[in-house]
Amino acid sequence: MAFQTEPCKNFKDVSLSLASLDPAPNVRLQVGRLFRGGAIDFCSPATLQYPKTVINLRIGDDSQDVPLFTEHQAKYLNLSARNGLEKYDASDKEVKRWINSCLIEIQKLGREDLPLLVHCRFGKDRTGIIIAVLLYILGVEVETIIQEFLLCEDVERRYIEMTLTPLVEKPGAIFRGIKKDKIRALFLDL
């Protein structure tokens, strides 16, 4: 199987993205624990920083015959939202359920399951939403979350604001059953 020599679209270590935006952040996400990106089908495990867990937010499974799964035995979760759903609209009940289901699976992880790679086709829409919600749980300031999202190609501020506004104003259903402290302990050194 031929691999890309360039990193996957919008691939980044989220902690390094945050550090580039704010050299003195209020929250320090640990380097190498949380990655985001686009489709991984033709990326080498090294390009992807050898994640131990992969969350695919696309419809359809990643190819299970790539070395990331066959040789490195990464844990694999497909947590897709249906096509046609306005995924950015976190005031929508179906979107809330999707975000909540992703968070429930993430909080089941232990440090031994890291690094975590969250990806979709282009690494910006579905991935941007889940990363934004995780950063919000971790205590990252909303403006910094927006700026991290804007580091991706072909995105607009108004979209991530559609996700963040309901989180800030009415977080209820999105965080139902979520143990935020467990998620914080996973990605931060407390």
C-alpha positions as CSV (number, residue, x, y, z in Angstrom):
1,M,0.0,0.0,0.0
2,A,1.4,3.4,-0.9
3,F,1.4,6.1,1.7
4,Q,1.3,9.8,1.5
5,T,4.6,11.6,2.0
6,E,2.7,14.7,3.2
7,P,0.8,14.7,6.4
8,C,-3.0,14.1,6.2
9,K,-5.1,17.1,5.5
10,N,-5.5,19.4,8.5
11,F,-3.4,16.9,10.6
12,K,-2.0,18.4,13.8
13,D,-1.2,17.8,17.4
14,V,-3.9,19.9,19.1
15,S,-1.5,20.9,22.0
16,L,1.0,22.4,19.5
17,S,-1.8,24.3,17.7
18,L,-2.9,25.8,21.0
19,A,0.7,26.6,22.0
20,S,1.1,28.5,18.7
21,L,-1.9,30.6,19.5
22,D,-1.2,31.3,23.1
23,P,2.3,30.9,24.5
24,A,0.9,31.3,28.1
25,P,-2.4,29.5,28.0
26,N,-4.7,29.1,30.9
27,V,-4.8,25.3,30.2
28,R,-1.9,23.2,29.0
29,L,-2.9,20.2,26.9
30,Q,-0.1,17.6,27.0
31,V,1.9,17.2,23.8
32,G,1.2,14.0,21.9
33,R,-2.1,13.0,23.5
34,L,-4.7,14.5,21.1
35,F,-4.4,14.7,17.3
36,R,-6.8,15.7,14.6
37,G,-6.9,15.3,10.9
38,G,-8.5,14.3,7.7
39,A,-8.8,10.9,6.0
40,I,-6.1,8.5,7.1
41,D,-6.5,5.7,4.5
42,F,-3.1,6.3,2.8
43,C,-1.2,7.8,5.8
44,S,1.6,5.9,7.4
45,P,1.4,5.2,11.2
46,A,4.5,7.4,11.6
47,T,2.8,10.3,9.8
48,L,-0.1,9.9,12.2
49,Q,2.2,9.8,15.2
50,Y,1.2,6.2,16.0
51,P,-2.1,6.8,17.7
52,K,-3.4,4.0,20.0
53,T,-7.0,5.0,19.5
54,V,-8.6,6.3,16.3
55,I,-12.1,7.9,16.2
56,N,-13.5,8.0,12.7
57,L,-16.3,10.6,12.4
58,R,-17.1,9.8,8.8
59,I,-19.8,7.6,7.5
60,G,-18.3,4.2,6.7
61,D,-15.3,2.5,8.3
62,D,-11.7,3.2,7.6
63,S,-9.9,0.5,5.7
64,Q,-8.9,-2.1,8.4
65,D,-6.0,-3.4,6.3
66,V,-3.8,-0.4,6.8
67,P,-0.7,-0.9,9.1
68,L,-2.1,1.4,11.7
69,F,-4.6,-1.3,12.5
70,T,-2.9,-4.5,11.3
71,E,0.6,-3.9,12.7
72,H,0.1,-1.3,15.4
73,Q,-3.3,-2.6,16.6
74,A,-4.8,0.8,17.2
75,K,-8.2,0.8,18.8
76,Y,-10.9,1.9,16.4
77,L,-14.2,3.6,16.9
78,N,-16.6,4.8,14.2
79,L,-18.8,7.6,15.7
80,S,-20.2,9.2,12.6
81,A,-23.1,11.6,12.3
82,R,-25.5,11.0,9.5
83,N,-24.9,12.9,6.2
84,G,-27.3,15.8,5.8
85,L,-27.3,16.7,9.5
86,E,-26.2,20.3,10.2
87,K,-23.5,19.1,12.6
88,Y,-22.4,22.6,13.6
89,D,-25.8,23.4,15.1
90,A,-25.3,22.2,18.6
91,S,-28.8,23.5,19.5
92,D,-30.2,20.6,17.4
93,K,-31.3,17.6,19.5
94,E,-29.7,15.1,17.1
95,V,-26.4,17.0,17.0
96,K,-26.5,17.1,20.9
97,R,-27.0,13.3,20.9
98,W,-24.1,12.8,18.5
99,I,-21.7,15.0,20.4
100,N,-22.8,13.3,23.7
101,S,-22.2,9.8,22.2
102,C,-18.7,10.8,21.1
103,L,-17.9,12.2,24.6
104,I,-19.2,9.1,26.3
105,E,-16.8,7.0,24.2
106,I,-13.9,9.3,24.9
107,Q,-14.4,9.3,28.6
108,K,-14.2,5.4,28.5
109,L,-10.6,5.8,27.4
110,G,-7.6,5.5,29.7
111,R,-4.1,7.0,29.3
112,E,-3.0,3.7,27.9
113,D,-5.4,4.3,25.0
114,L,-3.5,7.6,24.0
115,P,-2.6,9.2,21.8
116,L,-6.1,9.7,20.4
117,L,-6.6,10.7,16.7
118,V,-10.0,12.2,15.9
119,H,-10.6,12.4,12.1
120,C,-13.1,12.8,9.4
121,R,-12.7,13.2,5.6
122,F,-11.1,16.7,5.7
123,G,-10.3,17.1,9.4
124,K,-12.3,20.3,9.8
125,D,-16.1,19.9,10.2
126,R,-17.0,16.9,12.3
127,T,-13.5,16.8,13.7
128,G,-13.5,20.5,14.4
129,I,-16.7,20.1,16.4
130,I,-15.5,17.3,18.6
131,I,-12.2,18.9,19.2
132,A,-13.9,22.2,20.1
133,V,-16.1,20.5,22.6
134,L,-13.2,18.6,24.1
135,L,-11.2,21.9,24.4
136,Y,-14.2,23.5,26.0
137,I,-14.4,20.7,28.6
138,L,-10.6,21.1,29.2
139,G,-11.2,24.7,30.1
140,V,-9.6,26.3,27.0
141,E,-11.0,29.8,26.4
142,V,-13.7,30.1,23.8
143,E,-11.7,32.6,21.6
144,T,-8.7,30.2,21.6
145,I,-11.0,27.3,20.6
146,I,-12.2,29.4,17.7
147,Q,-8.7,30.3,16.7
148,E,-7.6,26.7,16.8
149,F,-10.5,25.8,14.5
150,L,-9.5,28.6,12.1
151,L,-6.1,27.0,11.6
152,C,-7.8,24.4,9.4
153,E,-8.2,25.0,5.7
154,D,-11.5,26.2,4.2
155,V,-13.4,27.0,7.5
156,E,-15.4,29.9,8.7
157,R,-15.7,31.3,12.2
158,R,-19.5,31.4,12.1
159,Y,-19.7,27.6,11.8
160,I,-17.8,26.9,15.0
161,E,-19.6,29.7,16.8
162,M,-22.9,27.7,16.0
163,T,-21.4,24.9,18.0
164,L,-19.9,26.9,20.8
165,T,-22.8,29.2,21.6
166,P,-25.2,26.5,22.8
167,L,-22.3,24.9,24.7
168,V,-21.8,28.1,26.7
169,E,-25.4,29.1,27.0
170,K,-27.3,25.8,27.5
171,P,-24.9,22.9,27.8
172,G,-27.4,20.5,29.4
173,A,-28.0,17.6,27.0
174,I,-24.6,17.7,25.4
175,F,-22.9,16.9,28.8
176,R,-25.5,14.6,30.2
177,G,-23.7,11.6,31.7
178,I,-20.3,13.1,31.0
179,K,-17.6,13.0,33.6
180,K,-15.7,16.1,32.7
181,D,-13.0,15.5,35.3
182,K,-12.2,12.1,33.7
183,I,-11.8,13.7,30.3
184,R,-9.6,16.5,31.9
185,A,-7.5,13.8,33.6
186,L,-7.0,12.0,30.3
187,F,-5.5,15.0,28.4
188,L,-4.1,17.3,31.1
189,D,-1.6,16.7,33.8
190,L,-3.6,17.7,36.9
